[in-house]
Amino acid sequence: MAAAIYGLCMLTALACAWLLLASYARTGHRLLFWSGLCFCGMTLNNLILILDKLVFPAMDLLTLRLVTALISVSLLLYGLIDEKE
């Protein structure tokens, strides 16, 4: 059951990234670009979660997951700050 949930979370993040980046390509709004990059990072984060919990359970990939989440949220934060200016 955990594999299905992890996989669905990754697919949801991928779908969000694809929709946001496709919308950015149509409209050119920069906030859509930064949000799309954030969700690309969250997709990668979910992939690392699957690798950590299901594929390589003996390895601890928590640090890598936290770093990818931090980078993803930082991209969105940068986009929000840049859009405000």
Phi, psi and omega in degrees: 000323180297322180297320179295318180293315178299318180294319178294323177296318179295317179294324177295316178296321178295318178296319178297316179299315181297314181295318180294316181290326176293321177292323176297320180297327179281317189259327182084010178288126186293328181296327175296322178297311182292324176294320177297319176296322177300315181288334171297317177295322178292328174296315177298320178299317178292325176296318178295325176299316178298316179297320182293312187273328188250318186274312181239069184293339180282337180271150177254108180255021183299317182298317178296320178296317180294323179294317179294323177294319179296316179296318180298311181291327177295323176297316179294319178298316177300316179299319179294318179293317180296323179291327180293324181282000000 
